[in-house]
Amino acid sequence: MVRPEESHGEPGRAPVPVPPYRRIAAILRGRIESGGLAPGDRIPSTREIARQWGVAMATATKVIAELRHEGLVRPVPGVGTVVEGTARTRRPAAVPPAPGAARSTPRTPGGAAAPEGAGVALARERIIATAIAVADAEGLGAASMRRVANELGAATMSLYRHVADKDDLVTQMMDAACSAWRFPAEYPTGWRERLECAARLLWETFRRHQWLAPALSVTRPQLLAGAMPFTEWVLQALDGRGLDRQTHFTIHVTLFNYVRGTAINIEPEAVAEEFTGLTSDEWMDTQKPQLRQAFSAGAFPTLERITGAGYDFDLDMLFEFGLQRLLDGFATLIDGPPRRP
């Protein structure tokens, strides 16, 4: 977390705290001025800033705005925000190396990435890891074949030796993201505990990869080897409970669809916060005049009474509340209706 630094004010007065966005902007400004970020290099996106420094998206947005106001950076469509000045060969963004992949990208004596065929070996795992890193930072739309190739310092056409096209790339990204699931070695004893475990694991994955939930389909499910352990875990939890096959599998689909359906809201909210610079609570504050006008005629007395003092909306809270109610419903099918005293 970024803590506001204190500037030295007038003698006898308390120091004035420096806003976190200015602190982060100063750090990035220092990297630019020292040459650590050269002209044409991409700076961290708002999502990367939010993750790295533990700040809200609104704060991260102010960081980029501050640097743009100073003329230090500029937006480049399809690339991101880059350092202003004469662009040179861009260095690949740092991405976690895939297991078994080369630790570094070979370079020419001048420091630029060597061209494909001059010692640069592209592994499929490296391509997928890079594409996921781009999508995590800037959304799935940013993970184009050209963008991924740029991040790797390779020619765009070289990627087609490993992935057929953008659709194939996205499918392999989804499979890799799901393959990271790790269920507990010791199984929870009850069906409800096992379904809770699966649902929370899925929710955490959608939180980590905000592009994943919208990319997955329920009506035309992609056959992902990495996702099958989730299905097996849920189906095993329900096995031997007296359910017919249709109900057995429908419970699995319903659980998955609930988690995915709730998670679909994560990315649009992050994008809206980045675009407006307002959190959801701050945005709701701007809507109060319209709400007061809507309530003025007294046509919605219950809505006004329930929401008049404000409503603490939180996606994680909404997920947990809905999950427990969903499991309560499953319990009537699996354990029978609750007995009355």
N, C-alpha and C positions, 0 to 999 in steps of 0.2 A: 504494500500500500504506500502511496505517496503521501508524505506528511507535509503540510504547508510549512515552508521555511519562514523565518521572520526577518524582515528588513529592519534596518536601524532607523528609527524615526527621530523626532526631535528629542533633545535631552529632557528627561523627566516624564516622558510619555511612554506608554507601553509599546513594544515593537509591533509593527503592522504585519500580520501574516501574509505570505505570498500565496496566491491561489495555486492549487495543484497544477492547473493547465499551464501556467507560466513557468513553473518549475520544470515540467516535462519539456516544454518548448525550449527552455534554456539548455537542457541536456542535448536535445536534437540539434539545436543551433550550434552548440559546441562541436558536435560531430561533423557538421557541415563545414564549419570554419577551420577545423583541424585537418580536413581532407578525408576523415573516416567515411563520410558520405560525399562522394564526388558528383559533379554535374552529370545528370542522367540517371543516377542511382535512385532506386525506389526507396522511399522512407516507409516506416511502419504505417500500416493502415489504422483507421480508428479502432477496429476490432483488435488488432495486434497491440495497440497502445493500451486499450482497456484491459486486456489480459495481462500484459507485461507489468504494468504499473498498478493494477488493481483499482482502477477508477471507472466511473460510469461512462457510457458512450457519449453523453452530453459533454463531459469533460474532455474526452478524447477528440471530439469534434472541434472544440475550442482550440486544442493544440494545433490541429491542422490549419484552422482559420488564422491563428496567430502567425504561423510561419508563412502562410500565403500573403497575409497583410504586409509582412516584412519583405516580400519579394524573394524569399529564399526557396520556395517550392512552387510547383505548378501541376495541375492535373493533366494526365495523359490518358485519353480513352483506351481501354483495353489493357492498360498497364498499371495505372494507379497514380499516386502523387509522387513526383520525382523532384530531385534537386534541380533548381533553376541553373541555367548556364549552358554551355556547349556540351551536348550529349556525347558521351564516348561509349565504348562497348560496355554494356551493363554487366555487372558481376551477378552471378546467380544468387538469389535470396537463400538465406540459410534455411535448410529443411532437415529434419532428422533423417540420418541415413537408414535405409531399409536393411534388415538383417541380411548379411552376406554381400551387401553392396559396397562398392569402393568408398573409402573414407573421404576422398577429396577428388575434385575435378582436375584433370591434367591441364596445365597451362603452358602457353608459349613463353619464351624468355622475357617478353614484355609484360607479362602478367595477365594477358587476356586469355579467355577460355580457348583451348585448342579446338580446331574444327573437327567434326565427325570424320573418322577415318585417320586421324592423327593421334590416336591414343585414347580418345574418349569412348568409353564403353557404356552404353545405355542399357541398364537392366530394367525389366518390366517393373520390378518392385520399386526401383528408384523413381520411375515415371509416376507410378500410382501415389507414392508417398509425397512427391512434389505437388501433384494435382490436389491431393487432400489438403496439404498445407495452404495452397492458394484458396481453395474453396472455404476452408475454415476461417481464413482471414478476410476474404472479400466476397464470398458467395459463390455458388456453383457456376453462375454465368461468367465469372472471371476466369474459370479454369478451362480456357480454350486450348486447343492443341498448340497454337502459336505461343500463348502465354507460358504454358508448361515448358515448351522448348526453350523459350527465352530464359526462364529460371534455371534451366539445366545447362545453358550455354551451348545448345545444340541446334541443328537445323530442324525446322518443323517436320520436314518429310521423314527424318530419321525416326520419329516416333511411330510412324505407320509400320515399322518393322516389328513393333511390339504390341500395338493396339490397332484394331481395324479402323475405328473412327471415333468421334466424340461420344456416341452412344455406348460404344464398347468401353471407352475410358470411364464413363460414369458408372457403368455396371461393375467394373472392376474396383472402382473407388468404393462403391457401396459394399461390395463383398469384403474388401480389406477392412473397412470400418467395423463391419459386423464380426469379422474374424477376431477382433480384439476382445470380444466378450469373454469373461472368465467367471464361471459359476463357482460357488463354494465347493471345496472338496468334500465337506460333510453336508449331506442333504438335510434341509429342514424336515422335520417329521410330518407336519401337516400339509394338506394340499393348499390351504390358504397362505401359509407362510412361504411355500414355494412359488406360488403365483405372485405374491408381493415382491419376492426377490427378483423374479423375472421382469416384472413391470418397472421396478426401480432401476434395474440394470439398463433396460431399454430407454427409460427417461434420461438417465445420465448420459447415454450415448447420443441421444438427440440434443441434449444440452451442449455436449462437446462438439458435435458436428451439426450445426444448425441447418445445413442444406439437406441432410439425410432424410428427415421425415417427409418433406414434400416430394423427394425423388422416389421414395418407395411407393408401390401401388398395392392396394388391397384387392381391387377388382381384377387386375391383371398382374399378379405377383411375379416379381423377377425370381428366377430360380438361383438363389445365392447359396453356395455351399457354406459360407460363413454365417448365414442366418439360420441354418437348419438346427444347430444345437439349441437355439431358443425354442423352436417349435417342439423339439423332442423333450426338452425340460418340462414345458407346460403340459404336453400330452401325457408324459409319464406321471406327473403330479395328479392327473385326473384318472389315471388308469385304475381299474378295479373298483370304481365308485358306483357302479350300476348304471352308468350313462349309456344311451344308445350311441352309435358311431356318429350320427349327424350332430347330436347335441355336444358330444365329446369335442369334435373339431370346431363347432361353432363357438364354444366358450373360448377356445384359443384365438380364433379370428376376432371375436368381440374384444378380448383383452388387448390384443395388438392394435386393433383399430382405435380403441379408446386412447391409448398412450400416444399413438401417432397423431390422431386427430387433435389432441391437446397440444402436442409439440409443434404442429404446423404454425402455431401462433408465435413461436419463439423468434424465427428469422424476420418476419415482417415487422415485429416490434423493434428488433435491433436496427433494422433499416430505417424505420420511421424515426427512431431516436437519433440516429446518425444524421438524417436529413433535416430534422427540425431543431435538433439540439435540445429537445425537451424529453424528460422521462414521461412515462405514462401518467404519473400523478401530476406532474407539472402541466401536461397537456390537458388533463381533466380540469385543472384550475382555470384554464382559458375558456372552458365551456360553461362555466357557472352562469354568466349572463343569459345564455340561451336556455339553460335549465330553469332559471328563475322565471323567464318569460313563459316557458312551457307550463310551469306549475301555477302561474298567476291566476288562471281561470278556475283552478280547483278541480280540474277534470281527472287528475291522477293522485288522489289523496293518499293511497297506500304507498305508491312509489315515492311520493314526496316524503312521507313519514319514515320509510325504511332507509332511504338514501340521503335524507336531509342533512344528517350529521356526517356524511361522507362514508365511503366504502373503501376498505383497505384491500385493493385487488392485488393478488400475487399469484403468478402462474404455478409456482411450486405448491402453494396452499391449495389452489384449485385442483391440481393433479392429485394430491393426497386425499382430499375430500372425496373426489369422484371415484378414486380407486377403491376406497373403503366401501362406498355405497354399491359399487359394481360387484365387489366380492360378497357383500351381504346378499345381493340378488342371486349370485351363483350358489350361495349356501342353501337357498331354498330348494334348488335342484339337486344338490349333492347330499346335503344332510337332512333335507326335509324342512317343513315350516317349523319355526320355533314353538316350543311347547309353552302353553299358557299356565301360569301357576294356579 
